[in-house]
Each structure stands twice: as C-alpha cells, then as structure tokens.
Amino acid sequence: EEVKAVTDDEAENIILNPRFEDGLNTWSGKGCKIVLHRSMGDGKVLPMTGKVFASATDRKQNWNGIQQDITGRVQSKLAYEVTAIVRIFGNSPSADVRATLWVQNTNQQEQYIGIA
C-alpha cells in the first residue's frame, strides 16, 4: 500500500493509486487476474480503508499476485519502507505472504528480490 524512502520525512508514496480510488489503474496481475471489490463473503469482508479493495484470483503459482511497475520512482542504494494490508480469504488456515521486487537490468536480465 505504501513504499516510501526512509530517509525523507516528507517522502512521497512511490505506489500510485495505493487504495484503488482510481479502480485498477496502475495495477496488474502477475500470473493471476485482479478484481476490484466493495465487499466479499456476503458483506463480511469490507475494505480496511476507503470504499474498495482488490483481490488476486486464478493464481497459477503461489507467488503470483497483484503488481505495479515502479520504474523511475525508486533509486538504487536508498532504503525504502514498505507497508501493506493483506488479508487471506477462504478455507486455508494459514498462508505465506510475500513482497518481491522484480528488477530487470539494462541487458534484460531479470532478478527477483524477496523483500518481505
């Protein structure tokens, strides 16, 4: 939901449309579909903040999920603070939750960096 540089008290959120006020604009699914909701589970699951929230559906792998391209909004060698609200819906008693940074360098090599 938020990614900010930890060295700047007035830091601007790097994530665009963090609370889905503009629908799914700036968001996409990696190996899944993303859906915008006002509620789920017959009204038992409501947004933590705002009027809507998003969910990942039809995931192909357990690491698939909602993503946003932050190219040009981050700098190397700068620390960032990541804050997110994640809820698990369904019959599973537990689940792994991961935040991953996907980096593609100038020669097109890809790297996945687990950050949480």
Chimera marker file (.cmm) of the C-alpha trace (Angstrom):
<marker_set name="trace">
<marker id="1" x="0.000" y="0.000" z="0.000" r="1" g="1" b="0" radius="0.5"/>
<marker id="2" x="2.862" y="2.359" z="0.717" r="1" g="1" b="0" radius="0.5"/>
<marker id="3" x="6.512" y="2.442" z="-0.258" r="1" g="1" b="0" radius="0.5"/>
<marker id="4" x="8.449" y="5.460" z="0.973" r="1" g="1" b="0" radius="0.5"/>
<marker id="5" x="12.118" y="6.385" z="1.228" r="1" g="1" b="0" radius="0.5"/>
<marker id="6" x="13.028" y="6.026" z="4.910" r="1" g="1" b="0" radius="0.5"/>
<marker id="7" x="15.456" y="8.949" z="4.877" r="1" g="1" b="0" radius="0.5"/>
<marker id="8" x="12.910" y="11.637" z="3.997" r="1" g="1" b="0" radius="0.5"/>
<marker id="9" x="10.159" y="12.651" z="6.451" r="1" g="1" b="0" radius="0.5"/>
<marker id="10" x="8.222" y="14.305" z="3.629" r="1" g="1" b="0" radius="0.5"/>
<marker id="11" x="8.637" y="11.309" z="1.309" r="1" g="1" b="0" radius="0.5"/>
<marker id="12" x="6.032" y="10.831" z="-1.369" r="1" g="1" b="0" radius="0.5"/>
<marker id="13" x="4.381" y="7.437" z="-1.748" r="1" g="1" b="0" radius="0.5"/>
<marker id="14" x="6.026" y="5.592" z="-4.641" r="1" g="1" b="0" radius="0.5"/>
<marker id="15" x="2.930" y="3.455" z="-5.206" r="1" g="1" b="0" radius="0.5"/>
<marker id="16" x="0.356" y="5.128" z="-7.459" r="1" g="1" b="0" radius="0.5"/>
<marker id="17" x="-3.339" y="4.643" z="-6.681" r="1" g="1" b="0" radius="0.5"/>
<marker id="18" x="-2.465" y="2.760" z="-3.446" r="1" g="1" b="0" radius="0.5"/>
<marker id="19" x="-6.046" y="2.424" z="-2.178" r="1" g="1" b="0" radius="0.5"/>
<marker id="20" x="-7.618" y="1.703" z="-5.584" r="1" g="1" b="0" radius="0.5"/>
<marker id="21" x="-9.531" y="5.037" z="-5.601" r="1" g="1" b="0" radius="0.5"/>
<marker id="22" x="-8.971" y="5.075" z="-9.379" r="1" g="1" b="0" radius="0.5"/>
<marker id="23" x="-10.023" y="1.450" z="-9.838" r="1" g="1" b="0" radius="0.5"/>
<marker id="24" x="-7.298" y="-0.926" z="-11.001" r="1" g="1" b="0" radius="0.5"/>
<marker id="25" x="-5.458" y="1.835" z="-12.872" r="1" g="1" b="0" radius="0.5"/>
<marker id="26" x="-1.642" y="1.358" z="-12.446" r="1" g="1" b="0" radius="0.5"/>
<marker id="27" x="-2.124" y="-2.226" z="-11.140" r="1" g="1" b="0" radius="0.5"/>
<marker id="28" x="-1.853" y="-5.543" z="-12.985" r="1" g="1" b="0" radius="0.5"/>
<marker id="29" x="-1.783" y="-9.232" z="-12.178" r="1" g="1" b="0" radius="0.5"/>
<marker id="30" x="1.351" y="-11.375" z="-12.448" r="1" g="1" b="0" radius="0.5"/>
<marker id="31" x="0.128" y="-14.899" z="-13.243" r="1" g="1" b="0" radius="0.5"/>
<marker id="32" x="-3.364" y="-14.058" z="-11.984" r="1" g="1" b="0" radius="0.5"/>
<marker id="33" x="-6.428" y="-11.910" z="-12.516" r="1" g="1" b="0" radius="0.5"/>
<marker id="34" x="-7.149" y="-8.959" z="-10.247" r="1" g="1" b="0" radius="0.5"/>
<marker id="35" x="-10.647" y="-7.930" z="-9.253" r="1" g="1" b="0" radius="0.5"/>
<marker id="36" x="-11.930" y="-4.772" z="-7.562" r="1" g="1" b="0" radius="0.5"/>
<marker id="37" x="-14.438" y="-5.298" z="-4.720" r="1" g="1" b="0" radius="0.5"/>
<marker id="38" x="-16.631" y="-3.234" z="-2.432" r="1" g="1" b="0" radius="0.5"/>
<marker id="39" x="-17.089" y="-6.356" z="-0.272" r="1" g="1" b="0" radius="0.5"/>
<marker id="40" x="-16.658" y="-10.137" z="-0.319" r="1" g="1" b="0" radius="0.5"/>
<marker id="41" x="-18.155" y="-13.067" z="1.550" r="1" g="1" b="0" radius="0.5"/>
<marker id="42" x="-21.725" y="-11.734" z="1.564" r="1" g="1" b="0" radius="0.5"/>
<marker id="43" x="-20.565" y="-8.437" z="3.049" r="1" g="1" b="0" radius="0.5"/>
<marker id="44" x="-18.372" y="-9.989" z="5.749" r="1" g="1" b="0" radius="0.5"/>
<marker id="45" x="-15.132" y="-8.729" z="4.164" r="1" g="1" b="0" radius="0.5"/>
<marker id="46" x="-15.027" y="-4.949" z="3.733" r="1" g="1" b="0" radius="0.5"/>
<marker id="47" x="-12.241" y="-2.515" z="2.799" r="1" g="1" b="0" radius="0.5"/>
<marker id="48" x="-9.887" y="-1.643" z="5.670" r="1" g="1" b="0" radius="0.5"/>
<marker id="49" x="-9.752" y="1.928" z="4.319" r="1" g="1" b="0" radius="0.5"/>
<marker id="50" x="-11.605" y="3.657" z="1.518" r="1" g="1" b="0" radius="0.5"/>
<marker id="51" x="-14.505" y="2.207" z="-0.442" r="1" g="1" b="0" radius="0.5"/>
<marker id="52" x="-12.876" y="-0.636" z="-2.395" r="1" g="1" b="0" radius="0.5"/>
<marker id="53" x="-10.087" y="-3.221" z="-2.319" r="1" g="1" b="0" radius="0.5"/>
<marker id="54" x="-8.507" y="-5.602" z="-4.812" r="1" g="1" b="0" radius="0.5"/>
<marker id="55" x="-8.018" y="-9.348" z="-4.788" r="1" g="1" b="0" radius="0.5"/>
<marker id="56" x="-5.899" y="-11.788" z="-6.784" r="1" g="1" b="0" radius="0.5"/>
<marker id="57" x="-7.833" y="-14.685" z="-8.343" r="1" g="1" b="0" radius="0.5"/>
<marker id="58" x="-6.973" y="-17.626" z="-10.593" r="1" g="1" b="0" radius="0.5"/>
<marker id="59" x="-3.351" y="-17.620" z="-9.429" r="1" g="1" b="0" radius="0.5"/>
<marker id="60" x="-1.205" y="-20.118" z="-11.342" r="1" g="1" b="0" radius="0.5"/>
<marker id="61" x="1.582" y="-20.299" z="-8.721" r="1" g="1" b="0" radius="0.5"/>
<marker id="62" x="1.659" y="-19.381" z="-5.028" r="1" g="1" b="0" radius="0.5"/>
<marker id="63" x="3.958" y="-16.421" z="-5.743" r="1" g="1" b="0" radius="0.5"/>
<marker id="64" x="1.576" y="-14.855" z="-8.304" r="1" g="1" b="0" radius="0.5"/>
<marker id="65" x="-0.283" y="-11.714" z="-7.298" r="1" g="1" b="0" radius="0.5"/>
<marker id="66" x="-1.005" y="-8.026" z="-7.695" r="1" g="1" b="0" radius="0.5"/>
<marker id="67" x="1.837" y="-5.872" z="-9.007" r="1" g="1" b="0" radius="0.5"/>
<marker id="68" x="2.746" y="-2.336" z="-10.002" r="1" g="1" b="0" radius="0.5"/>
<marker id="69" x="5.608" y="-1.073" z="-12.162" r="1" g="1" b="0" radius="0.5"/>
<marker id="70" x="7.668" y="1.422" z="-10.113" r="1" g="1" b="0" radius="0.5"/>
<marker id="71" x="10.314" y="2.078" z="-12.770" r="1" g="1" b="0" radius="0.5"/>
<marker id="72" x="11.656" y="5.610" z="-12.423" r="1" g="1" b="0" radius="0.5"/>
<marker id="73" x="10.217" y="6.062" z="-8.923" r="1" g="1" b="0" radius="0.5"/>
<marker id="74" x="12.984" y="4.325" z="-6.951" r="1" g="1" b="0" radius="0.5"/>
<marker id="75" x="16.733" y="4.762" z="-6.699" r="1" g="1" b="0" radius="0.5"/>
<marker id="76" x="19.465" y="2.233" z="-6.045" r="1" g="1" b="0" radius="0.5"/>
<marker id="77" x="21.295" y="2.403" z="-2.689" r="1" g="1" b="0" radius="0.5"/>
<marker id="78" x="18.340" y="4.091" z="-0.972" r="1" g="1" b="0" radius="0.5"/>
<marker id="79" x="16.343" y="2.322" z="1.748" r="1" g="1" b="0" radius="0.5"/>
<marker id="80" x="12.551" y="2.169" z="1.448" r="1" g="1" b="0" radius="0.5"/>
<marker id="81" x="9.830" y="1.326" z="3.939" r="1" g="1" b="0" radius="0.5"/>
<marker id="82" x="7.057" y="-0.956" z="2.656" r="1" g="1" b="0" radius="0.5"/>
<marker id="83" x="3.619" y="-1.045" z="4.295" r="1" g="1" b="0" radius="0.5"/>
<marker id="84" x="0.734" y="-3.220" z="3.082" r="1" g="1" b="0" radius="0.5"/>
<marker id="85" x="-2.582" y="-4.602" z="4.287" r="1" g="1" b="0" radius="0.5"/>
<marker id="86" x="-3.044" y="-8.233" z="3.229" r="1" g="1" b="0" radius="0.5"/>
<marker id="87" x="-5.949" y="-10.499" z="4.108" r="1" g="1" b="0" radius="0.5"/>
<marker id="88" x="-6.486" y="-14.161" z="3.284" r="1" g="1" b="0" radius="0.5"/>
<marker id="89" x="-10.000" y="-15.162" z="2.184" r="1" g="1" b="0" radius="0.5"/>
<marker id="90" x="-11.134" y="-18.767" z="2.005" r="1" g="1" b="0" radius="0.5"/>
<marker id="91" x="-10.773" y="-22.017" z="3.912" r="1" g="1" b="0" radius="0.5"/>
<marker id="92" x="-6.996" y="-22.080" z="4.322" r="1" g="1" b="0" radius="0.5"/>
<marker id="93" x="-5.939" y="-21.808" z="7.997" r="1" g="1" b="0" radius="0.5"/>
<marker id="94" x="-2.649" y="-20.127" z="7.035" r="1" g="1" b="0" radius="0.5"/>
<marker id="95" x="-0.789" y="-18.764" z="4.030" r="1" g="1" b="0" radius="0.5"/>
<marker id="96" x="2.604" y="-17.339" z="3.110" r="1" g="1" b="0" radius="0.5"/>
<marker id="97" x="2.529" y="-13.638" z="2.239" r="1" g="1" b="0" radius="0.5"/>
<marker id="98" x="5.465" y="-12.260" z="0.252" r="1" g="1" b="0" radius="0.5"/>
<marker id="99" x="6.567" y="-8.937" z="-1.185" r="1" g="1" b="0" radius="0.5"/>
<marker id="100" x="9.004" y="-9.245" z="-4.085" r="1" g="1" b="0" radius="0.5"/>
<marker id="101" x="10.924" y="-6.686" z="-6.102" r="1" g="1" b="0" radius="0.5"/>
<marker id="102" x="11.358" y="-7.664" z="-9.753" r="1" g="1" b="0" radius="0.5"/>
<marker id="103" x="14.392" y="-6.000" z="-11.307" r="1" g="1" b="0" radius="0.5"/>
<marker id="104" x="15.278" y="-6.025" z="-14.985" r="1" g="1" b="0" radius="0.5"/>
<marker id="105" x="18.687" y="-4.542" z="-15.750" r="1" g="1" b="0" radius="0.5"/>
<marker id="106" x="19.812" y="-2.846" z="-18.957" r="1" g="1" b="0" radius="0.5"/>
<marker id="107" x="20.838" y="-6.138" z="-20.613" r="1" g="1" b="0" radius="0.5"/>
<marker id="108" x="17.336" y="-7.558" z="-19.928" r="1" g="1" b="0" radius="0.5"/>
<marker id="109" x="18.441" y="-9.931" z="-17.147" r="1" g="1" b="0" radius="0.5"/>
<marker id="110" x="15.698" y="-10.464" z="-14.575" r="1" g="1" b="0" radius="0.5"/>
<marker id="111" x="16.142" y="-10.801" z="-10.832" r="1" g="1" b="0" radius="0.5"/>
<marker id="112" x="13.527" y="-11.399" z="-8.135" r="1" g="1" b="0" radius="0.5"/>
<marker id="113" x="14.439" y="-9.985" z="-4.728" r="1" g="1" b="0" radius="0.5"/>
<marker id="114" x="12.370" y="-11.046" z="-1.717" r="1" g="1" b="0" radius="0.5"/>
<marker id="115" x="11.806" y="-8.002" z="0.485" r="1" g="1" b="0" radius="0.5"/>
<marker id="116" x="9.243" y="-9.316" z="2.963" r="1" g="1" b="0" radius="0.5"/>
<link id1="1" id2="2" r="1" g="1" b="0" radius="0.2"/>
<link id1="2" id2="3" r="1" g="1" b="0" radius="0.2"/>
<link id1="3" id2="4" r="1" g="1" b="0" radius="0.2"/>
<link id1="4" id2="5" r="1" g="1" b="0" radius="0.2"/>
<link id1="5" id2="6" r="1" g="1" b="0" radius="0.2"/>
<link id1="6" id2="7" r="1" g="1" b="0" radius="0.2"/>
<link id1="7" id2="8" r="1" g="1" b="0" radius="0.2"/>
<link id1="8" id2="9" r="1" g="1" b="0" radius="0.2"/>
<link id1="9" id2="10" r="1" g="1" b="0" radius="0.2"/>
<link id1="10" id2="11" r="1" g="1" b="0" radius="0.2"/>
<link id1="11" id2="12" r="1" g="1" b="0" radius="0.2"/>
<link id1="12" id2="13" r="1" g="1" b="0" radius="0.2"/>
<link id1="13" id2="14" r="1" g="1" b="0" radius="0.2"/>
<link id1="14" id2="15" r="1" g="1" b="0" radius="0.2"/>
<link id1="15" id2="16" r="1" g="1" b="0" radius="0.2"/>
<link id1="16" id2="17" r="1" g="1" b="0" radius="0.2"/>
<link id1="17" id2="18" r="1" g="1" b="0" radius="0.2"/>
<link id1="18" id2="19" r="1" g="1" b="0" radius="0.2"/>
<link id1="19" id2="20" r="1" g="1" b="0" radius="0.2"/>
<link id1="20" id2="21" r="1" g="1" b="0" radius="0.2"/>
<link id1="21" id2="22" r="1" g="1" b="0" radius="0.2"/>
<link id1="22" id2="23" r="1" g="1" b="0" radius="0.2"/>
<link id1="23" id2="24" r="1" g="1" b="0" radius="0.2"/>
<link id1="24" id2="25" r="1" g="1" b="0" radius="0.2"/>
<link id1="25" id2="26" r="1" g="1" b="0" radius="0.2"/>
<link id1="26" id2="27" r="1" g="1" b="0" radius="0.2"/>
<link id1="27" id2="28" r="1" g="1" b="0" radius="0.2"/>
<link id1="28" id2="29" r="1" g="1" b="0" radius="0.2"/>
<link id1="29" id2="30" r="1" g="1" b="0" radius="0.2"/>
<link id1="30" id2="31" r="1" g="1" b="0" radius="0.2"/>
<link id1="31" id2="32" r="1" g="1" b="0" radius="0.2"/>
<link id1="32" id2="33" r="1" g="1" b="0" radius="0.2"/>
<link id1="33" id2="34" r="1" g="1" b="0" radius="0.2"/>
<link id1="34" id2="35" r="1" g="1" b="0" radius="0.2"/>
<link id1="35" id2="36" r="1" g="1" b="0" radius="0.2"/>
<link id1="36" id2="37" r="1" g="1" b="0" radius="0.2"/>
<link id1="37" id2="38" r="1" g="1" b="0" radius="0.2"/>
<link id1="38" id2="39" r="1" g="1" b="0" radius="0.2"/>
<link id1="39" id2="40" r="1" g="1" b="0" radius="0.2"/>
<link id1="40" id2="41" r="1" g="1" b="0" radius="0.2"/>
<link id1="41" id2="42" r="1" g="1" b="0" radius="0.2"/>
<link id1="42" id2="43" r="1" g="1" b="0" radius="0.2"/>
<link id1="43" id2="44" r="1" g="1" b="0" radius="0.2"/>
<link id1="44" id2="45" r="1" g="1" b="0" radius="0.2"/>
<link id1="45" id2="46" r="1" g="1" b="0" radius="0.2"/>
<link id1="46" id2="47" r="1" g="1" b="0" radius="0.2"/>
<link id1="47" id2="48" r="1" g="1" b="0" radius="0.2"/>
<link id1="48" id2="49" r="1" g="1" b="0" radius="0.2"/>
<link id1="49" id2="50" r="1" g="1" b="0" radius="0.2"/>
<link id1="50" id2="51" r="1" g="1" b="0" radius="0.2"/>
<link id1="51" id2="52" r="1" g="1" b="0" radius="0.2"/>
<link id1="52" id2="53" r="1" g="1" b="0" radius="0.2"/>
<link id1="53" id2="54" r="1" g="1" b="0" radius="0.2"/>
<link id1="54" id2="55" r="1" g="1" b="0" radius="0.2"/>
<link id1="55" id2="56" r="1" g="1" b="0" radius="0.2"/>
<link id1="56" id2="57" r="1" g="1" b="0" radius="0.2"/>
<link id1="57" id2="58" r="1" g="1" b="0" radius="0.2"/>
<link id1="58" id2="59" r="1" g="1" b="0" radius="0.2"/>
<link id1="59" id2="60" r="1" g="1" b="0" radius="0.2"/>
<link id1="60" id2="61" r="1" g="1" b="0" radius="0.2"/>
<link id1="61" id2="62" r="1" g="1" b="0" radius="0.2"/>
<link id1="62" id2="63" r="1" g="1" b="0" radius="0.2"/>
<link id1="63" id2="64" r="1" g="1" b="0" radius="0.2"/>
<link id1="64" id2="65" r="1" g="1" b="0" radius="0.2"/>
<link id1="65" id2="66" r="1" g="1" b="0" radius="0.2"/>
<link id1="66" id2="67" r="1" g="1" b="0" radius="0.2"/>
<link id1="67" id2="68" r="1" g="1" b="0" radius="0.2"/>
<link id1="68" id2="69" r="1" g="1" b="0" radius="0.2"/>
<link id1="69" id2="70" r="1" g="1" b="0" radius="0.2"/>
<link id1="70" id2="71" r="1" g="1" b="0" radius="0.2"/>
<link id1="71" id2="72" r="1" g="1" b="0" radius="0.2"/>
<link id1="72" id2="73" r="1" g="1" b="0" radius="0.2"/>
<link id1="73" id2="74" r="1" g="1" b="0" radius="0.2"/>
<link id1="74" id2="75" r="1" g="1" b="0" radius="0.2"/>
<link id1="75" id2="76" r="1" g="1" b="0" radius="0.2"/>
<link id1="76" id2="77" r="1" g="1" b="0" radius="0.2"/>
<link id1="77" id2="78" r="1" g="1" b="0" radius="0.2"/>
<link id1="78" id2="79" r="1" g="1" b="0" radius="0.2"/>
<link id1="79" id2="80" r="1" g="1" b="0" radius="0.2"/>
<link id1="80" id2="81" r="1" g="1" b="0" radius="0.2"/>
<link id1="81" id2="82" r="1" g="1" b="0" radius="0.2"/>
<link id1="82" id2="83" r="1" g="1" b="0" radius="0.2"/>
<link id1="83" id2="84" r="1" g="1" b="0" radius="0.2"/>
<link id1="84" id2="85" r="1" g="1" b="0" radius="0.2"/>
<link id1="85" id2="86" r="1" g="1" b="0" radius="0.2"/>
<link id1="86" id2="87" r="1" g="1" b="0" radius="0.2"/>
<link id1="87" id2="88" r="1" g="1" b="0" radius="0.2"/>
<link id1="88" id2="89" r="1" g="1" b="0" radius="0.2"/>
<link id1="89" id2="90" r="1" g="1" b="0" radius="0.2"/>
<link id1="90" id2="91" r="1" g="1" b="0" radius="0.2"/>
<link id1="91" id2="92" r="1" g="1" b="0" radius="0.2"/>
<link id1="92" id2="93" r="1" g="1" b="0" radius="0.2"/>
<link id1="93" id2="94" r="1" g="1" b="0" radius="0.2"/>
<link id1="94" id2="95" r="1" g="1" b="0" radius="0.2"/>
<link id1="95" id2="96" r="1" g="1" b="0" radius="0.2"/>
<link id1="96" id2="97" r="1" g="1" b="0" radius="0.2"/>
<link id1="97" id2="98" r="1" g="1" b="0" radius="0.2"/>
<link id1="98" id2="99" r="1" g="1" b="0" radius="0.2"/>
<link id1="99" id2="100" r="1" g="1" b="0" radius="0.2"/>
<link id1="100" id2="101" r="1" g="1" b="0" radius="0.2"/>
<link id1="101" id2="102" r="1" g="1" b="0" radius="0.2"/>
<link id1="102" id2="103" r="1" g="1" b="0" radius="0.2"/>
<link id1="103" id2="104" r="1" g="1" b="0" radius="0.2"/>
<link id1="104" id2="105" r="1" g="1" b="0" radius="0.2"/>
<link id1="105" id2="106" r="1" g="1" b="0" radius="0.2"/>
<link id1="106" id2="107" r="1" g="1" b="0" radius="0.2"/>
<link id1="107" id2="108" r="1" g="1" b="0" radius="0.2"/>
<link id1="108" id2="109" r="1" g="1" b="0" radius="0.2"/>
<link id1="109" id2="110" r="1" g="1" b="0" radius="0.2"/>
<link id1="110" id2="111" r="1" g="1" b="0" radius="0.2"/>
<link id1="111" id2="112" r="1" g="1" b="0" radius="0.2"/>
<link id1="112" id2="113" r="1" g="1" b="0" radius="0.2"/>
<link id1="113" id2="114" r="1" g="1" b="0" radius="0.2"/>
<link id1="114" id2="115" r="1" g="1" b="0" radius="0.2"/>
<link id1="115" id2="116" r="1" g="1" b="0" radius="0.2"/>
</marker_set>
